Structure formats: structure tokens, C-alpha cells
Amino acid sequence: QVQLVESGGGLVQAGDSLRLSCAASGRTFSNHAMGWFRQAPGKEREFVAGINWSGGTTYYADSVKGRFTSSRDNAKNTVYLQMNSLKPEDTAVYYCAASGRRFTPPSVTTEGYNYWGQGTQVTVSS
């Protein structure tokens, strides 16, 4: 059974940093693109960041570009999201996702991912 488990969320102040982790089990995703999405109350789930299988290609939403960095450790089957200079508008549940196809670029839409974690709450106070 495939599982993606996010961790690292929490309550922080504006300007602080957090690092989210997403550990995969049940299969290896070393050849698959991974993505991060977030969903705030009353809003749709939105793309945050995506990373291809090797880590050589990354995409970011304009709202986080320059502040967030996605990376991966394929030996650990884990992907990370380093979030710096956090803002109150970054408050949301953050989800990691994995593509079911190998060697494809990271998608910026939810339709590009087949597996999802349960999410981790990030709350940024002003």
C-alpha cells in the first residue's frame, strides 16, 4: 500500500522558516515527479512546488518563488519543502503528491498526481 506521510508543519511567526518532509512507503518514487500543494479554509487546493525525478527541475508558484525550495533524497524516498520568510497568507494545510508516471516533468495541477499524503497544517501568525 502506497503511503505519503508529511511532517514538519506547525505554528510559527511571520518571517520564520519551516521545513516540510514527505516520506513515501510502499513503493519507490525515485523515478517520479513529486509536488507540493496547499489548501486554505474555503479555498481550492493550489500548486506550491514541483520537482522532477532527479531534482534537476523545479517549478514554483509565483507566490512562493524565492522563498520556498523543494528538494529530494531518492535514497530515502523523501521530498522536502524548505519554507523561508513565511507570511500569514501561507497558512494552509500542505499536501505532498506523487505522479504515477515515471520520468515526467512535475505537473502544476492536481490532475498530474496519483498519490496524496494526508496533509500537515502550517499556521503563520502575524
Residue, then its C-alpha position, 0 to 999 in steps of 0.5 A: q500500500v502506497q503511503l505519503v506521510e508529511s511532517g514538519g508543519g506547525l505554528v510559527q511567526a511571520g518571517d520564520s522558516l519551516r521545513l516540510s518532509c514527505a516520506a513515501s512507503g510502499r513503493t519507490f518514487s525515485n523515478h517520479a515527479m513529486g509536488w507540493f500543494r496547499q489548501a486554505p479554509g474555503k479555498e481550492r487546493e493550489f500548486v506550491a512546488g514541483i520537482n522532477w525525478s532527479g531534482g534537476t527541475t523545479y517549478y514554483a508558484d509565483s507566490v512562493k518563488g524565492r522563498f520556498t525550495s523543494s528538494r529530494d533524497n531518492a535514497k530515502n524516498t523523501v521530498y522536502l519543502q524548505m519554507n523561508s520568510l513565511k507570511p500569514e497568507d501561507t497558512a494552509v494545510y500542505y499536501c505532498a503528491a506523487s505522479g504515477r508516471r515515471f520520468t515526467p516533468p512535475s505537473v502544476t495541477t492536481e490532475g498530474y498526481n496519483y498519490w496524496g499524503q494526508g496533509t500537515q497544517v502550517t499556521v503563520s501568525s502575524 
